[in-house]
């Protein structure tokens, strides 16, 4: 039987529906965020029915919110993960902010700081390393006057060192946004970077 | 589907130009070549996948009047010459490679079974796949009872291509016994630096992967599948998405597949960039949207995996092999390979090697044949060692290169098969530095769940950094060895258990190089961490470096030039970082 509960977060009140099911010896707790205002009685009954229906018809993966997917969506829209967005999905998915932060910092793909228009990823995989990708990275750091992980002041280029982009046979390689450039040296990199608008 | 096949027959039988446009072809500038060839309009132009000769990219194949000629290194500048040559029916000698790939040294010893379509067909067209005999395996499998298919895979002796080499048939048997909702996962999270064979299969022959997965679904009774792949492979994702859509349109996925009662849905999940997610339990929690951390086994995924349901996880290479086995038959397949390890292995030859690329060789081939005959050895300098299996693998010195390629033999000398990346190292690199490089990698990628891996790799890296800088004594090498063994024995998952492999195997075979480092000599040529830190005339005597030096190696008076005592200095670089006047140099 679903029940309504008030949850207090930082002096703000939020209303949730909760429901628990038993499958053999396993318990599963479901919840649904309703909003900041308490729903009216009749409306509440409809919401409860809808909630029960959702649990019955949906697959387990639909009910458990997928944090990685939510973060990937935010990242593709903004280019990075703004703090406000993280707090928003924390409320929306009913997952503590610390857990969301934990997932966001676990994966290399997620960035918490704003990035440039062009993401220059220097591959530091084994094959590239053997062929001198560290010299290439040093050169780019000097040339762009930023360190790996930083963005130029005009927000144009972000320099990153990444683990293997899979272009090992054409090492040393860099990836600029989704395009891969291989068999590079300082002169070639200079040309490519100068070609970015 | 018949129409698609007819179309493909027309396209592939007639005069045609194909351009290899997988990631390596693209990175070499294949796209402008393709565009120019298409604009010229002399012959129909087709985009194909990667043929494996990454060293000669971009590769253009011209078939005119039933005569085939393959050209390498065609770029924007010389594509016009090629167009002229095709018009005049001449051969462009400068870039001509061969008439057929079997003529090349690179292909003579290869056995292209799983990769037979790569670089031959357009990966976006189902018709091309059908023309090459695609879906035959699936049709055969659908005519068999599921249990018979499992039996066939068991008989074929196929072992997981992800690295550990667990028999696939047995894995399927476990999951087939389970009832209720089951998941089938394809592990395409190829995080090993130096390995890209999964990417090649996904980009060049996506239908083979899907076919293998549908066969597995039929055999194991899973009705939902997920391909988990890296977000760093944008082209592979695009190709797979297109292939899945085409399969749904042609009744290869969805309900009542090819007129049988089989139902199977397939979707792609993009990873978010964590090496440890290649481990199956970590991969599962990553799909669920949590931190991708491994958990202790048992329970194995076959009992409780994705969403606590029975789950079967196989590598991309394994599924591609399944399609091949069903197509050519178990008997034919078991003829290839050694007694314990059947079939072929796809390897990536990279590093200091003349002909780098993706190769497919029968199991049991000697490593020297692969490196020297197929790959052509290093372009300069002397061959020193081969690293097999990425950061979890070990190094094989050139003296041991006559061993055979199979799971047991490689494990016996401290290396592993891994996913199949072979990085060739010549005498320009120092092995200590190679070990340090891998340790840095695993230390960064350690998920932090278990202490031996989290803390152990960190301390191991510190010790290696010291040795590589020439600081420390010979006893430290014993400490490194002891800690390595401790990490191996006590870590939770494969990442930690295999993390010290590169250190242990380099210590075993190249202990002299470690000692050279300790004596302040450089065994390689490219390495520069042996350099000393020196304070130059720019020093204004602020004393900032002195305050920050952790070992008090810097001394001097304020407002005068400071000095570094090289005997005490541990070359940590702290002074170099804090100096506001750029007065400290590495020489």
Interface residues (C-beta under 8 A of the other chain):
Chain A: X26 X59 X60 X61 X64 X65 X66 X67 X68 X69 X70 X71 X72 X102 X103 X106 X107 X108 X109 X110 X124 X125 X126 X127 X128 X129 X130 X131 X132 X162 X163 X164 X165 X166 X167 X168 X169 X170 X171 X173 X175 X178 X179 X180 X181 X182 X183
Chain B: X23 X24 X26 X27 X28 X54 X55 X57 X190 X191 X192 X193 X194 X195 X196 X199 X230 X231 X232 X233 X234 X270 X271 X272 X273 X274 X275 X286 X288 X289 X290 X291 X292 X293 X306 X307 X308 X309 X348 X349 X350 X351 X352 X356 X357 X358 X387 X390 X391 X421 X423 X425 X429 X434 X437 X438 X441 X445 X447 X526
